[in-house]
Amino acid sequence: MALLCALTLTASCGSPGGGVGLPAPTVSATVWPLRGTPAQDGEAVRKRPIVVKVAADPSARPQSGLADADLVIEIPVEGGLTRLSVVFQSKDPQKVGPVRSARQSDLQYLPTLHAIVAHVGASEQVTKLVRDAAKSGDFVDVDEFQHGDAFERTSDKPAPYNAYTTGAKIRQVAGDDKVSVPALKFGDAPASGSEAQTATIAMGESIKYEYDGAKSAYHRLYAGGAKTTDASAGEVLPENVVVIKTDVNEIPGTADAAGAPSVDFRSTGSGDVVILRDGKRFEGTWSRQGSEMYSFKDASGAPLLLRPGLTWMHIVSTTTDVR
């Protein structure tokens, strides 16, 4: 698996006397593997990503740190709710939260990203699973209950929506070791897409995306029409929306006080995917083996590439409608 994604630029150089031009040396520009935008150098892209578990429900809004992310993975949890796994690598957040608990489903992607995961506890069962999995060294666990100095409690929101952290605090605890981060694939859009200025994902709380051609990105609207915003940076505008359809299953013995069990999802094999970029909709399949990064193809087998920028990835059930 490639460690990074490279853009290759070529040019011709003319001779001073107007003779036959000689080809210029190939120049490779290193890009951030989860964002597709230029990075300083090959060493920078080996920085361990940070994943912060952030609440998605209305009481958490507006969240902080979303505008600094490379990737947001929105994952089903329980009772029709979702939780955000906010991934930072190209830029560390100055403030991110509200930070919430980890879930068993986080183990589907943390070893892939070789990330640092910041969270506020978990159930007893999940805490053991996460801590045991972290012993492999594939990812680093930063739990408030073990590293309270990496978090702060604010007074502007009630508990449990008042836990926040920063990239600097997380890295101070986790260290700065280098890792190989698998890359999402970025590039020009294929010709297989259909024009689609809007799309709605019919989840527990429907989310509507509206394309803004002037920004080459999407407004993300909640059911009441409010835009997704960052408390410090204003509106959050993803360049890509990826909807991965898969099997979402209840985990036995995990029901909360309201009787809603936690869920996990199938992250390997293949399934249907819907991708929005550049005002177009692309239908295809996702595939993933082991701890590889997801890859996407259209019906002809051609790669479905992402536009450089922020990607908002939804994990949904196979029956979820994207209309």
C-alpha positions, 0 to 999 in steps of 0.5 A, spaced: 500 500 500 502 506 498 504 511 503 502 517 500 499 520 494 504 523 489 502 528 483 507 528 477 508 534 473 512 534 467 514 540 462 519 541 456 525 546 456 527 549 450 534 550 448 537 557 448 538 557 441 531 555 439 533 547 438 529 541 440 526 542 447 529 537 452 524 534 457 524 537 464 526 532 470 519 529 473 517 533 479 513 529 485 509 533 489 508 530 496 500 530 498 497 529 505 494 522 504 487 523 507 486 530 504 490 530 497 493 537 498 500 539 498 504 537 504 511 540 506 515 533 504 515 526 505 517 526 512 511 530 514 506 525 511 508 520 516 505 524 522 501 520 526 493 522 525 489 524 531 482 521 531 477 525 536 471 522 538 466 528 537 458 528 539 454 529 533 447 530 536 444 537 537 446 538 544 453 538 541 452 543 536 456 547 534 462 543 535 469 545 535 475 543 530 471 540 524 474 545 519 481 543 521 479 536 519 482 532 513 476 526 514 470 526 518 467 519 519 460 519 521 458 512 525 452 509 527 452 508 535 445 506 538 438 509 538 438 512 531 444 516 533 451 517 530 458 519 532 463 523 529 470 520 528 474 527 526 481 525 523 486 530 523 493 530 520 495 536 515 493 540 521 492 539 528 486 542 532 487 548 536 480 546 540 476 540 538 470 537 542 465 536 545 469 529 546 465 523 547 466 516 549 469 510 544 465 505 541 467 498 539 466 500 531 472 504 532 476 498 532 474 498 524 479 503 522 484 505 528 489 500 526 488 502 519 490 509 520 495 508 525 492 514 529 491 517 536 484 516 538 482 521 544 475 520 547 472 520 554 471 513 557 467 508 554 463 502 557 467 497 561 467 492 555 469 497 550 474 500 554 478 493 555 477 492 547 480 498 546 486 498 551 487 491 549 487 492 541 492 498 543 497 494 546 499 492 539 502 498 537 497 499 531 494 505 534 495 510 541 489 510 546 488 517 549 482 516 554 480 522 559 480 517 565 487 515 564 490 522 561 485 527 564 491 533 563 490 532 556 482 534 556 479 540 559 472 541 562 468 548 559 463 552 562 459 554 556 455 547 555 453 542 560 456 535 561 457 531 558 458 536 552 463 540 556 469 536 554 474 539 549 482 538 547 487 540 543 492 537 538 498 539 542 495 536 548 494 529 545 501 529 542 504 531 548 501 525 551 502 520 545 508 522 543 511 524 535 513 517 532 512 516 525 507 511 521 505 509 514 498 512 513 494 509 507 492 514 502 485 515 500 485 516 492 484 523 489 484 525 482 479 528 476 472 526 477 470 520 472 465 521 466 460 516 469 457 521 474 450 524 473 448 531 475 446 532 482 446 539 486 443 536 492 442 529 496 439 527 502 441 521 506 435 518 510 438 517 517 435 517 524 436 525 522 436 526 515 442 530 512 442 534 506 447 536 502 447 542 497 453 543 492 456 550 492 459 551 485 463 557 487 466 554 493 467 547 489 464 544 496 457 542 499 453 545 504 451 540 510 444 541 512 441 538 518 433 536 518 431 543 520 435 547 515 441 549 519 448 549 516 453 545 519 458 549 523 465 550 527 464 554 533 471 558 531 471 557 524 464 558 521 461 553 516 464 547 514 464 545 507 466 538 505 469 537 498 467 530 498 461 526 501 462 518 501 456 514 503 458 507 505 452 502 505 454 496 509 451 491 514 450 494 521 448 489 526 446 490 534 451 488 539 448 483 544 448 485 551 450 492 550 443 495 551 443 502 554 438 505 559 433 506 554 434 499 551 437 501 545 443 496 544 450 499 541 451 497 533 457 495 529 458 495 522 462 490 517 468 494 514 471 489 509 469 485 503 465 490 498 458 493 498 454 499 495 457 506 495 455 513 493 460 519 492 458 526 491 463 531 488 463 537 483 456 537 483 455 530 481 453 523 484 457 517 482 454 510 484 459 504 485 462 499 490 467 500 495 471 494 497 476 493 503 480 487 505 483 486 512 486 493 515 487 496 508 484 503 506 477 503 502 477 503 495 471 505 490 470 503 483 464 505 478 460 500 475 465 499 469 471 498 474 474 505 473 476 508 480 472 513 483 477 518 485 476 524 490 477 531 490 482 534 494 480 537 501 475 535 506 471 528 506 465 527 510 464 519 510 458 516 512 457 509 514 450 507 513 446 500 513 444 497 506 437 500 506 439 507 507 436 511 502 440 517 498 435 521 494 
